């Protein structure tokens, strides 16, 4: 479990690898290799991801998740061992962020490269690093503060 600062309160993100899959993923096909986001909060959240693939660094967003909902955002093997996550809470404000800076856009986006975000018309945003350790299936769970 990774704890991150969320507005002025402590929030949680729980990251689950292939060894300890959620019931939802355990019911899926055994050959599945997916990256899933689950919003365990009561709010609507927006999520952006970052990764490095064969052609370099990329960020994509926004996946909008209703409260208490899950969505598979990447099907198949993750593009790299390390994935990066940034999320915002649309209803209460606040964010889940980190210290790995990448580019995001105001609306739906797919941005190549993580350098010079602002001069290229994007926002420079801090993402959290997720080490998948090469596992095939990953679930990231956003939850309300305790």
N, CA, C and O atoms as a GROMACS GRO file, in nm:
protein
  584
    1UNK      N    1   0.083  -0.116   0.000
    1UNK     CA    2   0.000   0.000   0.000
    1UNK      C    3   0.088   0.123   0.000
    1UNK      O    4   0.188   0.128   0.072
    2UNK      N    5   0.052   0.222  -0.080
    2UNK     CA    6   0.127   0.346  -0.090
    2UNK      C    7   0.040   0.456  -0.030
    2UNK      O    8  -0.075   0.471  -0.070
    3UNK      N    9   0.093   0.533   0.064
    3UNK     CA   10   0.019   0.646   0.119
    3UNK      C   11   0.068   0.773   0.052
    3UNK      O   12   0.189   0.794   0.037
    4UNK      N   13  -0.025   0.857   0.011
    4UNK     CA   14   0.011   0.982  -0.056
    4UNK      C   15  -0.072   1.094   0.003
    4UNK      O   16  -0.178   1.070   0.059
    5UNK      N   17  -0.022   1.216  -0.010
    5UNK     CA   18  -0.096   1.332   0.040
    5UNK      C   19  -0.211   1.364  -0.053
    5UNK      O   20  -0.192   1.376  -0.174
    6UNK      N   21  -0.329   1.377   0.002
    6UNK     CA   22  -0.450   1.408  -0.072
    6UNK      C   23  -0.511   1.531  -0.010
    6UNK      O   24  -0.565   1.525   0.101
    7UNK      N   25  -0.503   1.644  -0.080
    7UNK     CA   26  -0.548   1.770  -0.024
    7UNK      C   27  -0.487   1.789   0.114
    7UNK      O   28  -0.364   1.784   0.127
    8UNK      N   29  -0.568   1.809   0.215
    8UNK     CA   30  -0.515   1.827   0.349
    8UNK      C   31  -0.533   1.703   0.434
    8UNK      O   32  -0.507   1.705   0.554
    9UNK      N   33  -0.578   1.592   0.372
    9UNK     CA   34  -0.599   1.468   0.446
    9UNK      C   35  -0.521   1.355   0.382
    9UNK      O   36  -0.485   1.364   0.265
   10UNK      N   37  -0.496   1.251   0.457
   10UNK     CA   38  -0.420   1.138   0.406
   10UNK      C   39  -0.511   1.042   0.332
   10UNK      O   40  -0.615   1.002   0.385
   11UNK      N   41  -0.475   1.005   0.209
   11UNK     CA   42  -0.554   0.912   0.130
   11UNK      C   43  -0.469   0.790   0.100
   11UNK      O   44  -0.348   0.790   0.123
   12UNK      N   45  -0.533   0.688   0.050
   12UNK     CA   46  -0.459   0.566   0.022
   12UNK      C   47  -0.476   0.523  -0.123
   12UNK      O   48  -0.579   0.546  -0.187
   13UNK      N   49  -0.371   0.461  -0.172
   13UNK     CA   50  -0.378   0.389  -0.298
   13UNK      C   51  -0.321   0.252  -0.268
   13UNK      O   52  -0.210   0.240  -0.215
   14UNK      N   53  -0.396   0.150  -0.301
   14UNK     CA   54  -0.350   0.014  -0.280
   14UNK      C   55  -0.318  -0.045  -0.415
   14UNK      O   56  -0.401  -0.040  -0.507
   15UNK      N   57  -0.199  -0.099  -0.428
   15UNK     CA   58  -0.155  -0.156  -0.554
   15UNK      C   59  -0.147  -0.306  -0.538
   15UNK      O   60  -0.081  -0.356  -0.447
   16UNK      N   61  -0.214  -0.379  -0.627
   16UNK     CA   62  -0.221  -0.523  -0.617
   16UNK      C   63  -0.158  -0.585  -0.740
   16UNK      O   64  -0.195  -0.553  -0.853
   17UNK      N   65  -0.063  -0.674  -0.719
   17UNK     CA   66   0.002  -0.744  -0.829
   17UNK      C   67  -0.060  -0.879  -0.855
   17UNK      O   68  -0.162  -0.914  -0.796
   18UNK      N   69   0.003  -0.955  -0.941
   18UNK     CA   70  -0.050  -1.084  -0.984
   18UNK      C   71  -0.058  -1.184  -0.869
   18UNK      O   72  -0.142  -1.274  -0.873
   19UNK      N   73   0.025  -1.171  -0.769
   19UNK     CA   74   0.026  -1.267  -0.660
   19UNK      C   75  -0.100  -1.256  -0.574
   19UNK      O   76  -0.147  -1.358  -0.523
   20UNK      N   77  -0.154  -1.138  -0.558
   20UNK     CA   78  -0.270  -1.118  -0.471
   20UNK      C   79  -0.380  -1.044  -0.545
   20UNK      O   80  -0.416  -0.932  -0.507
   21UNK      N   81  -0.434  -1.102  -0.649
   21UNK     CA   82  -0.534  -1.036  -0.731
   21UNK      C   83  -0.666  -1.021  -0.657
   21UNK      O   84  -0.699  -1.101  -0.570
   22UNK      N   85  -0.739  -0.919  -0.692
   22UNK     CA   86  -0.872  -0.900  -0.635
   22UNK      C   87  -0.966  -1.008  -0.686
   22UNK      O   88  -0.937  -1.074  -0.785
   23UNK      N   89  -1.078  -1.024  -0.618
   23UNK     CA   90  -1.177  -1.124  -0.660
   23UNK      C   91  -1.222  -1.096  -0.803
   23UNK      O   92  -1.241  -1.189  -0.881
   24UNK      N   93  -1.238  -0.969  -0.836
   24UNK     CA   94  -1.282  -0.935  -0.970
   24UNK      C   95  -1.186  -0.988  -1.075
   24UNK      O   96  -1.229  -1.047  -1.174
   25UNK      N   97  -1.057  -0.969  -1.055
   25UNK     CA   98  -0.960  -1.015  -1.153
   25UNK      C   99  -0.942  -1.166  -1.148
   25UNK      O  100  -0.914  -1.228  -1.250
   26UNK      N  101  -0.959  -1.226  -1.030
   26UNK     CA  102  -0.943  -1.370  -1.018
   26UNK      C  103  -1.049  -1.442  -1.101
   26UNK      O  104  -1.027  -1.554  -1.145
   27UNK      N  105  -1.163  -1.378  -1.123
   27UNK     CA  106  -1.268  -1.438  -1.202
   27UNK      C  107  -1.247  -1.423  -1.352
   27UNK      O  108  -1.318  -1.486  -1.431
   28UNK      N  109  -1.150  -1.342  -1.391
   28UNK     CA  110  -1.126  -1.322  -1.533
   28UNK      C  111  -1.042  -1.436  -1.588
   28UNK      O  112  -0.995  -1.522  -1.514
   29UNK      N  113  -1.024  -1.437  -1.716
   29UNK     CA  114  -0.948  -1.541  -1.785
   29UNK      C  115  -0.807  -1.554  -1.728
   29UNK      O  116  -0.744  -1.452  -1.700
   30UNK      N  117  -0.756  -1.676  -1.711
   30UNK     CA  118  -0.623  -1.693  -1.652
   30UNK      C  119  -0.512  -1.637  -1.739
   30UNK      O  120  -0.403  -1.610  -1.688
   31UNK      N  121  -0.535  -1.618  -1.868
   31UNK     CA  122  -0.432  -1.565  -1.956
   31UNK      C  123  -0.433  -1.412  -1.961
   31UNK      O  124  -0.354  -1.351  -2.032
   32UNK      N  125  -0.522  -1.350  -1.885
   32UNK     CA  126  -0.535  -1.204  -1.889
   32UNK      C  127  -0.408  -1.136  -1.841
   32UNK      O  128  -0.337  -1.187  -1.754
   33UNK      N  129  -0.381  -1.023  -1.898
   33UNK     CA  130  -0.270  -0.938  -1.855
   33UNK      C  131  -0.320  -0.796  -1.869
   33UNK      O  132  -0.313  -0.738  -1.977
   34UNK      N  133  -0.371  -0.741  -1.759
   34UNK     CA  134  -0.439  -0.613  -1.766
   34UNK      C  135  -0.395  -0.520  -1.654
   34UNK      O  136  -0.346  -0.564  -1.550
   35UNK      N  137  -0.413  -0.390  -1.678
   35UNK     CA  138  -0.388  -0.287  -1.578
   35UNK      C  139  -0.524  -0.223  -1.548
   35UNK      O  140  -0.584  -0.161  -1.635
   36UNK      N  141  -0.570  -0.240  -1.424
   36UNK     CA  142  -0.704  -0.198  -1.386
   36UNK      C  143  -0.698  -0.092  -1.277
   36UNK      O  144  -0.613  -0.099  -1.188
   37UNK      N  145  -0.788   0.006  -1.285
   37UNK     CA  146  -0.803   0.108  -1.182
   37UNK      C  147  -0.937   0.086  -1.114
   37UNK      O  148  -1.039   0.065  -1.180
   38UNK      N  149  -0.938   0.092  -0.980
   38UNK     CA  150  -1.061   0.080  -0.903
   38UNK      C  151  -1.075   0.203  -0.814
   38UNK      O  152  -0.984   0.237  -0.739
   39UNK      N  153  -1.190   0.267  -0.823
   39UNK     CA  154  -1.218   0.384  -0.742
   39UNK      C  155  -1.305   0.340  -0.624
   39UNK      O  156  -1.426   0.322  -0.640
   40UNK      N  157  -1.244   0.325  -0.508
   40UNK     CA  158  -1.317   0.287  -0.388
   40UNK      C  159  -1.368   0.406  -0.310
   40UNK      O  160  -1.416   0.390  -0.198
   41UNK      N  161  -1.358   0.525  -0.366
   41UNK     CA  162  -1.404   0.645  -0.297
   41UNK      C  163  -1.551   0.671  -0.332
   41UNK      O  164  -1.610   0.603  -0.417
   42UNK      N  165  -1.608   0.768  -0.266
   42UNK     CA  166  -1.745   0.808  -0.297
   42UNK      C  167  -1.748   0.915  -0.406
   42UNK      O  168  -1.856   0.955  -0.450
   43UNK      N  169  -1.633   0.963  -0.449
   43UNK     CA  170  -1.622   1.070  -0.548
   43UNK      C  171  -1.595   1.018  -0.688
   43UNK      O  172  -1.554   0.903  -0.708
   44UNK      N  173  -1.619   1.105  -0.786
   44UNK     CA  174  -1.574   1.079  -0.922
   44UNK      C  175  -1.428   1.122  -0.929
   44UNK      O  176  -1.393   1.228  -0.878
   45UNK      N  177  -1.344   1.041  -0.992
   45UNK     CA  178  -1.203   1.078  -1.006
   45UNK      C  179  -1.160   1.070  -1.152
   45UNK      O  180  -1.219   0.998  -1.233
   46UNK      N  181  -1.056   1.148  -1.184
   46UNK     CA  182  -0.995   1.145  -1.317
   46UNK      C  183  -0.853   1.096  -1.302
   46UNK      O  184  -0.781   1.140  -1.212
   47UNK      N  185  -0.811   1.004  -1.389
   47UNK     CA  186  -0.680   0.941  -1.377
   47UNK      C  187  -0.601   0.956  -1.507
   47UNK      O  188  -0.655   0.940  -1.616
   48UNK      N  189  -0.472   0.987  -1.492
   48UNK     CA  190  -0.378   0.989  -1.604
   48UNK      C  191  -0.268   0.888  -1.574
   48UNK      O  192  -0.235   0.865  -1.458
   49UNK      N  193  -0.213   0.828  -1.679
   49UNK     CA  194  -0.103   0.734  -1.661
   49UNK      C  195   0.016   0.777  -1.745
   49UNK      O  196   0.001   0.847  -1.846
   50UNK      N  197   0.134   0.735  -1.704
   50UNK     CA  198   0.257   0.757  -1.779
   50UNK      C  199   0.333   0.627  -1.788
   50UNK      O  200   0.322   0.542  -1.700
   51UNK      N  201   0.411   0.612  -1.894
   51UNK     CA  202   0.488   0.490  -1.914
   51UNK      C  203   0.595   0.515  -2.020
   51UNK      O  204   0.590   0.613  -2.094
   52UNK      N  205   0.690   0.424  -2.025
   52UNK     CA  206   0.792   0.426  -2.132
   52UNK      C  207   0.771   0.303  -2.217
   52UNK      O  208   0.769   0.191  -2.165
   53UNK      N  209   0.756   0.322  -2.348
   53UNK     CA  210   0.743   0.209  -2.440
   53UNK      C  211   0.861   0.211  -2.537
   53UNK      O  212   0.959   0.282  -2.515
   54UNK      N  213   0.852   0.134  -2.644
   54UNK     CA  214   0.963   0.123  -2.739
   54UNK      C  215   0.999   0.254  -2.807
   54UNK      O  216   1.113   0.272  -2.851
   55UNK      N  217   0.904   0.347  -2.816
   55UNK     CA  218   0.931   0.474  -2.883
   55UNK      C  219   0.959   0.588  -2.785
   55UNK      O  220   0.979   0.701  -2.829
   56UNK      N  221   0.961   0.560  -2.654
   56UNK     CA  222   0.993   0.664  -2.556
   56UNK      C  223   0.882   0.682  -2.454
   56UNK      O  224   0.797   0.595  -2.436
   57UNK      N  225   0.885   0.796  -2.387
   57UNK     CA  226   0.790   0.826  -2.280
   57UNK      C  227   0.659   0.878  -2.336
   57UNK      O  228   0.655   0.947  -2.437
   58UNK      N  229   0.549   0.841  -2.266
   58UNK     CA  230   0.416   0.887  -2.305
   58UNK      C  231   0.329   0.903  -2.181
   58UNK      O  232   0.348   0.835  -2.080
   59UNK      N  233   0.233   0.994  -2.190
   59UNK     CA  234   0.129   1.006  -2.088
   59UNK      C  235  -0.005   1.005  -2.160
   59UNK      O  236  -0.017   1.051  -2.273
   60UNK      N  237  -0.106   0.953  -2.091
   60UNK     CA  238  -0.241   0.946  -2.145
   60UNK      C  239  -0.341   0.977  -2.035
   60UNK      O  240  -0.316   0.946  -1.918
   61UNK      N  241  -0.453   1.036  -2.071
   61UNK     CA  242  -0.560   1.062  -1.975
   61UNK      C  243  -0.677   1.123  -2.049
   61UNK      O  244  -0.662   1.149  -2.169
   62UNK      N  245  -0.778   1.144  -1.996
   62UNK     CA  246  -0.824   1.117  -1.862
   62UNK      C  247  -0.921   1.000  -1.865
   62UNK      O  248  -1.012   0.994  -1.949
   63UNK      N  249  -0.901   0.907  -1.772
   63UNK     CA  250  -1.001   0.804  -1.749
   63UNK      C  251  -1.085   0.855  -1.634
   63UNK      O  252  -1.032   0.887  -1.528
   64UNK      N  253  -1.215   0.862  -1.653
   64UNK     CA  254  -1.306   0.911  -1.550
   64UNK      C  255  -1.374   0.791  -1.486
   64UNK      O  256  -1.442   0.713  -1.552
   65UNK      N  257  -1.354   0.778  -1.355
   65UNK     CA  258  -1.412   0.666  -1.283
   65UNK      C  259  -1.515   0.714  -1.182
   65UNK      O  260  -1.487   0.802  -1.100
   66UNK      N  261  -1.633   0.656  -1.189
   66UNK     CA  262  -1.736   0.686  -1.090
   66UNK      C  263  -1.695   0.626  -0.957
   66UNK      O  264  -1.610   0.537  -0.952
   67UNK      N  265  -1.754   0.674  -0.850
   67UNK     CA  266  -1.728   0.617  -0.718
   67UNK      C  267  -1.766   0.470  -0.716
   67UNK      O  268  -1.866   0.430  -0.775
   68UNK      N  269  -1.685   0.389  -0.647
   68UNK     CA  270  -1.711   0.246  -0.630
   68UNK      C  271  -1.714   0.171  -0.764
   68UNK      O  272  -1.795   0.079  -0.781
   69UNK      N  273  -1.628   0.208  -0.858
   69UNK     CA  274  -1.625   0.144  -0.990
   69UNK      C  275  -1.482   0.108  -1.028
   69UNK      O  276  -1.386   0.170  -0.980
   70UNK      N  277  -1.468   0.008  -1.115
   70UNK     CA  278  -1.336  -0.032  -1.168
   70UNK      C  279  -1.340  -0.026  -1.320
   70UNK      O  280  -1.444  -0.041  -1.383
   71UNK      N  281  -1.221  -0.002  -1.378
   71UNK     CA  282  -1.210  -0.002  -1.523
   71UNK      C  283  -1.071  -0.050  -1.562
   71UNK      O  284  -0.971  -0.007  -1.505
   72UNK      N  285  -1.066  -0.140  -1.659
   72UNK     CA  286  -0.938  -0.185  -1.714
   72UNK      C  287  -0.896  -0.083  -1.818
   72UNK      O  288  -0.968  -0.059  -1.916
   73UNK      N  289  -0.779  -0.022  -1.797
   73UNK     CA  290  -0.737   0.084  -1.890
   73UNK      C  291  -0.629   0.039  -1.987
   73UNK      O  292  -0.613   0.099  -2.093
   74UNK      N  293  -0.555  -0.065  -1.953
   74UNK     CA  294  -0.456  -0.121  -2.046
   74UNK      C  295  -0.478  -0.272  -2.053
   74UNK      O  296  -0.474  -0.341  -1.951
   75UNK      N  297  -0.502  -0.321  -2.172
   75UNK     CA  298  -0.519  -0.465  -2.191
   75UNK      C  299  -0.388  -0.523  -2.245
   75UNK      O  300  -0.321  -0.461  -2.327
   76UNK      N  301  -0.352  -0.639  -2.198
   76UNK     CA  302  -0.228  -0.700  -2.238
   76UNK      C  303  -0.116  -0.661  -2.142
   76UNK      O  304  -0.141  -0.594  -2.042
   77UNK      N  305   0.003  -0.702  -2.173
   77UNK     CA  306   0.115  -0.673  -2.085
   77UNK      C  307   0.138  -0.523  -2.074
   77UNK      O  308   0.124  -0.451  -2.172
   78UNK      N  309   0.174  -0.474  -1.954
   78UNK     CA  310   0.208  -0.332  -1.942
   78UNK      C  311   0.323  -0.297  -2.035
   78UNK      O  312   0.409  -0.381  -2.061
   79UNK      N  313   0.326  -0.173  -2.087
   79UNK     CA  314   0.432  -0.134  -2.181
   79UNK      C  315   0.570  -0.132  -2.116
   79UNK      O  316   0.671  -0.139  -2.187
   80UNK      N  317   0.576  -0.121  -1.983
   80UNK     CA  318   0.704  -0.121  -1.913
   80UNK      C  319   0.684  -0.166  -1.769
   80UNK      O  320   0.571  -0.173  -1.720
   81UNK      N  321   0.793  -0.197  -1.703
   81UNK     CA  322   0.786  -0.242  -1.563
   81UNK      C  323   0.729  -0.132  -1.473
   81UNK      O  324   0.654  -0.161  -1.380
   82UNK      N  325   0.766  -0.008  -1.501
   82UNK     CA  326   0.720   0.105  -1.419
   82UNK      C  327   0.607   0.178  -1.489
   82UNK      O  328   0.618   0.216  -1.606
   83UNK      N  329   0.498   0.196  -1.417
   83UNK     CA  330   0.386   0.275  -1.464
   83UNK      C  331   0.372   0.392  -1.367
   83UNK      O  332   0.411   0.383  -1.251
   84UNK      N  333   0.316   0.501  -1.415
   84UNK     CA  334   0.304   0.622  -1.335
   84UNK      C  335   0.158   0.666  -1.334
   84UNK      O  336   0.089   0.659  -1.435
   85UNK      N  337   0.112   0.711  -1.216
   85UNK     CA  338  -0.028   0.744  -1.196
   85UNK      C  339  -0.041   0.885  -1.138
   85UNK      O  340   0.036   0.925  -1.050
   86UNK      N  341  -0.139   0.958  -1.187
   86UNK     CA  342  -0.180   1.085  -1.128
   86UNK      C  343  -0.332   1.085  -1.131
   86UNK      O  344  -0.392   1.048  -1.231
   87UNK      N  345  -0.395   1.128  -1.021
   87UNK     CA  346  -0.541   1.130  -1.017
   87UNK      C  347  -0.590   1.254  -0.944
   87UNK      O  348  -0.523   1.307  -0.856
   88UNK      N  349  -0.708   1.299  -0.984
   88UNK     CA  350  -0.772   1.414  -0.920
   88UNK      C  351  -0.913   1.374  -0.876
   88UNK      O  352  -0.978   1.291  -0.939
   89UNK      N  353  -0.956   1.432  -0.767
   89UNK     CA  354  -1.091   1.409  -0.715
   89UNK      C  355  -1.179   1.523  -0.766
   89UNK      O  356  -1.162   1.638  -0.726
   90UNK      N  357  -1.273   1.490  -0.854
   90UNK     CA  358  -1.358   1.593  -0.914
   90UNK      C  359  -1.458   1.652  -0.814
   90UNK      O  360  -1.494   1.769  -0.824
   91UNK      N  361  -1.503   1.572  -0.719
   91UNK     CA  362  -1.610   1.615  -0.630
   91UNK      C  363  -1.561   1.689  -0.506
   91UNK      O  364  -1.620   1.790  -0.467
   92UNK      N  365  -1.455   1.641  -0.442
   92UNK     CA  366  -1.407   1.701  -0.318
   92UNK      C  367  -1.282   1.785  -0.337
   92UNK      O  368  -1.238   1.853  -0.244
   93UNK      N  369  -1.224   1.781  -0.456
   93UNK     CA  370  -1.096   1.848  -0.476
   93UNK      C  371  -0.984   1.759  -0.427
   93UNK      O  372  -1.010   1.653  -0.370
   94UNK      N  373  -0.862   1.799  -0.448
   94UNK     CA  374  -0.747   1.720  -0.405
   94UNK      C  375  -0.694   1.633  -0.517
   94UNK      O  376  -0.752   1.626  -0.625
   95UNK      N  377  -0.583   1.567  -0.489
   95UNK     CA  378  -0.516   1.486  -0.591
   95UNK      C  379  -0.433   1.377  -0.526
   95UNK      O  380  -0.398   1.384  -0.408
   96UNK      N  381  -0.403   1.276  -0.605
   96UNK     CA  382  -0.305   1.175  -0.572
   96UNK      C  383  -0.188   1.203  -0.666
   96UNK      O  384  -0.203   1.190  -0.787
   97UNK      N  385  -0.074   1.241  -0.612
   97UNK     CA  386   0.037   1.282  -0.698
   97UNK      C  387   0.168   1.231  -0.642
   97UNK      O  388   0.172   1.175  -0.532
   98UNK      N  389   0.275   1.252  -0.717
   98UNK     CA  390   0.407   1.207  -0.676
   98UNK      C  391   0.515   1.300  -0.727
   98UNK      O  392   0.488   1.416  -0.760
   99UNK      N  393   0.637   1.249  -0.733
   99UNK     CA  394   0.753   1.332  -0.767
   99UNK      C  395   0.814   1.302  -0.904
   99UNK      O  396   0.920   1.354  -0.936
  100UNK      N  397   0.748   1.219  -0.984
  100UNK     CA  398   0.794   1.191  -1.120
  100UNK      C  399   0.714   1.281  -1.214
  100UNK      O  400   0.596   1.257  -1.239
  101UNK      N  401   0.779   1.384  -1.267
  101UNK     CA  402   0.706   1.486  -1.343
  101UNK      C  403   0.693   1.448  -1.490
  101UNK      O  404   0.789   1.411  -1.557
  102UNK      N  405   0.568   1.460  -1.538
  102UNK     CA  406   0.532   1.429  -1.676
  102UNK      C  407   0.429   1.531  -1.721
  102UNK      O  408   0.387   1.617  -1.643
  103UNK      N  409   0.387   1.520  -1.846
  103UNK     CA  410   0.293   1.616  -1.903
  103UNK      C  411   0.150   1.565  -1.898
  103UNK      O  412   0.124   1.446  -1.918
  104UNK      N  413   0.055   1.657  -1.871
  104UNK     CA  414  -0.087   1.627  -1.880
  104UNK      C  415  -0.156   1.739  -1.958
  104UNK      O  416  -0.101   1.848  -1.976
  105UNK      N  417  -0.276   1.708  -2.004
  105UNK     CA  418  -0.357   1.806  -2.076
  105UNK      C  419  -0.486   1.833  -2.001
  105UNK      O  420  -0.523   1.760  -1.909
  106UNK      N  421  -0.554   1.939  -2.040
  106UNK     CA  422  -0.681   1.976  -1.977
  106UNK      C  423  -0.791   1.876  -2.010
  106UNK      O  424  -0.870   1.840  -1.923
  107UNK      N  425  -0.797   1.833  -2.134
  107UNK     CA  426  -0.899   1.739  -2.179
  107UNK      C  427  -0.831   1.608  -2.215
  107UNK      O  428  -0.712   1.592  -2.189
  108UNK      N  429  -0.902   1.516  -2.273
  108UNK     CA  430  -0.847   1.387  -2.313
  108UNK      C  431  -0.716   1.409  -2.390
  108UNK      O  432  -0.710   1.494  -2.479
  109UNK      N  433  -0.612   1.334  -2.356
  109UNK     CA  434  -0.481   1.358  -2.417
  109UNK      C  435  -0.399   1.231  -2.431
  109UNK      O  436  -0.420   1.133  -2.359
  110UNK      N  437  -0.307   1.235  -2.524
  110UNK     CA  438  -0.199   1.138  -2.540
  110UNK      C  439  -0.078   1.222  -2.580
  110UNK      O  440  -0.075   1.279  -2.689
  111UNK      N  441   0.021   1.229  -2.491
  111UNK     CA  442   0.136   1.318  -2.512
  111UNK      C  443   0.263   1.235  -2.515
  111UNK      O  444   0.286   1.151  -2.428
  112UNK      N  445   0.345   1.258  -2.615
  112UNK     CA  446   0.475   1.193  -2.625
  112UNK      C  447   0.579   1.283  -2.561
  112UNK      O  448   0.575   1.405  -2.578
  113UNK      N  449   0.673   1.223  -2.487
  113UNK     CA  450   0.785   1.288  -2.420
  113UNK      C  451   0.738   1.356  -2.292
  113UNK      O  452   0.623   1.399  -2.282
  114UNK      N  453   0.827   1.365  -2.196
  114UNK     CA  454   0.793   1.423  -2.066
  114UNK      C  455   0.869   1.552  -2.040
  114UNK      O  456   0.861   1.608  -1.931
  115UNK      N  457   0.942   1.599  -2.139
  115UNK     CA  458   1.022   1.721  -2.122
  115UNK      C  459   0.948   1.842  -2.178
  115UNK      O  460   0.864   1.831  -2.267
  116UNK      N  461   0.983   1.958  -2.123
  116UNK     CA  462   0.931   2.086  -2.174
  116UNK      C  463   0.779   2.086  -2.188
  116UNK      O  464   0.726   2.126  -2.292
  117UNK      N  465   0.710   2.041  -2.085
  117UNK     CA  466   0.563   2.034  -2.090
  117UNK      C  467   0.500   2.170  -2.118
  117UNK      O  468   0.422   2.185  -2.212
  118UNK      N  469   0.533   2.268  -2.036
  118UNK     CA  470   0.468   2.398  -2.046
  118UNK      C  471   0.497   2.470  -2.178
  118UNK      O  472   0.404   2.524  -2.237
  119UNK      N  473   0.623   2.473  -2.226
  119UNK     CA  474   0.645   2.537  -2.356
  119UNK      C  475   0.569   2.472  -2.472
  119UNK      O  476   0.545   2.535  -2.575
  120UNK      N  477   0.533   2.344  -2.454
  120UNK     CA  478   0.458   2.274  -2.559
  120UNK      C  479   0.306   2.283  -2.537
  120UNK      O  480   0.229   2.220  -2.610
  121UNK      N  481   0.262   2.362  -2.437
  121UNK     CA  482   0.120   2.384  -2.414
  121UNK      C  483   0.054   2.284  -2.320
  121UNK      O  484  -0.069   2.276  -2.317
  122UNK      N  485   0.133   2.209  -2.242
  122UNK     CA  486   0.080   2.110  -2.149
  122UNK      C  487   0.110   2.153  -2.006
  122UNK      O  488   0.183   2.250  -1.983
  123UNK      N  489   0.052   2.082  -1.910
  123UNK     CA  490   0.083   2.106  -1.769
  123UNK      C  491   0.191   2.009  -1.723
  123UNK      O  492   0.194   1.894  -1.766
  124UNK      N  493   0.280   2.056  -1.637
  124UNK     CA  494   0.382   1.970  -1.574
  124UNK      C  495   0.321   1.918  -1.445
  124UNK      O  496   0.286   1.995  -1.356
  125UNK      N  497   0.308   1.784  -1.435
  125UNK     CA  498   0.232   1.722  -1.327
  125UNK      C  499   0.315   1.612  -1.261
  125UNK      O  500   0.385   1.537  -1.330
  126UNK      N  501   0.308   1.602  -1.129
  126UNK     CA  502   0.380   1.500  -1.054
  126UNK      C  503   0.303   1.369  -1.046
  126UNK      O  504   0.191   1.365  -0.995
  127UNK      N  505   0.361   1.263  -1.098
  127UNK     CA  506   0.301   1.130  -1.099
  127UNK      C  507   0.366   1.042  -0.992
  127UNK      O  508   0.482   1.064  -0.956
  128UNK      N  509   0.292   0.943  -0.944
  128UNK     CA  510   0.345   0.840  -0.852
  128UNK      C  511   0.396   0.724  -0.935
  128UNK      O  512   0.336   0.687  -1.035
  129UNK      N  513   0.508   0.666  -0.893
  129UNK     CA  514   0.564   0.551  -0.963
  129UNK      C  515   0.508   0.422  -0.906
  129UNK      O  516   0.501   0.404  -0.784
  130UNK      N  517   0.467   0.331  -0.995
  130UNK     CA  518   0.419   0.198  -0.958
  130UNK      C  519   0.517   0.098  -1.019
  130UNK      O  520   0.533   0.094  -1.141
  131UNK      N  521   0.581   0.018  -0.937
  131UNK     CA  522   0.672  -0.086  -0.985
  131UNK      C  523   0.592  -0.215  -0.999
  131UNK      O  524   0.557  -0.278  -0.899
  132UNK      N  525   0.564  -0.256  -1.121
  132UNK     CA  526   0.487  -0.379  -1.144
  132UNK      C  527   0.571  -0.504  -1.124
  132UNK      O  528   0.518  -0.615  -1.120
  133UNK      N  529   0.702  -0.487  -1.111
  133UNK     CA  530   0.794  -0.600  -1.094
  133UNK      C  531   0.780  -0.703  -1.206
  133UNK      O  532   0.817  -0.819  -1.190
  134UNK      N  533   0.726  -0.659  -1.318
  134UNK     CA  534   0.712  -0.748  -1.433
  134UNK      C  535   0.590  -0.839  -1.426
  134UNK      O  536   0.572  -0.923  -1.514
  135UNK      N  537   0.505  -0.825  -1.322
  135UNK     CA  538   0.384  -0.907  -1.313
  135UNK      C  539   0.288  -0.871  -1.426
  135UNK      O  540   0.290  -0.759  -1.477
  136UNK      N  541   0.205  -0.968  -1.463
  136UNK     CA  542   0.115  -0.950  -1.576
  136UNK      C  543  -0.008  -0.867  -1.544
  136UNK      O  544  -0.048  -0.784  -1.625
  137UNK      N  545  -0.068  -0.887  -1.428
  137UNK     CA  546  -0.192  -0.818  -1.391
  137UNK      C  547  -0.166  -0.722  -1.277
  137UNK      O  548  -0.099  -0.755  -1.180
  138UNK      N  549  -0.222  -0.602  -1.290
  138UNK     CA  550  -0.208  -0.503  -1.184
  138UNK      C  551  -0.339  -0.430  -1.164
  138UNK      O  552  -0.410  -0.398  -1.259
  139UNK      N  553  -0.370  -0.405  -1.037
  139UNK     CA  554  -0.487  -0.326  -1.001
  139UNK      C  555  -0.442  -0.217  -0.906
  139UNK      O  556  -0.372  -0.244  -0.808
  140UNK      N  557  -0.483  -0.095  -0.934
  140UNK     CA  558  -0.458   0.018  -0.844
  140UNK      C  559  -0.593   0.058  -0.787
  140UNK      O  560  -0.687   0.084  -0.862
  141UNK      N  561  -0.602   0.063  -0.654
  141UNK     CA  562  -0.728   0.097  -0.586
  141UNK      C  563  -0.712   0.231  -0.515
  141UNK      O  564  -0.624   0.248  -0.431
  142UNK      N  565  -0.797   0.324  -0.550
  142UNK     CA  566  -0.803   0.454  -0.482
  142UNK      C  567  -0.908   0.441  -0.372
  142UNK      O  568  -1.018   0.391  -0.396
  143UNK      N  569  -0.875   0.485  -0.251
  143UNK     CA  570  -0.970   0.474  -0.141
  143UNK      C  571  -0.978   0.602  -0.061
  143UNK      O  572  -0.886   0.684  -0.062
  144UNK      N  573  -1.092   0.618   0.008
  144UNK     CA  574  -1.112   0.734   0.094
  144UNK      C  575  -1.013   0.729   0.210
  144UNK      O  576  -0.968   0.621   0.248
  145UNK      N  577  -0.978   0.845   0.265
  145UNK     CA  578  -0.892   0.848   0.383
  145UNK      C  579  -0.959   0.776   0.499
  145UNK      O  580  -1.081   0.774   0.510
  146UNK      N  581  -0.878   0.718   0.584
  146UNK     CA  582  -0.932   0.648   0.701
  146UNK      C  583  -0.969   0.744   0.809
  146UNK      O  584  -1.016   0.704   0.915
   0.00000   0.00000   0.00000
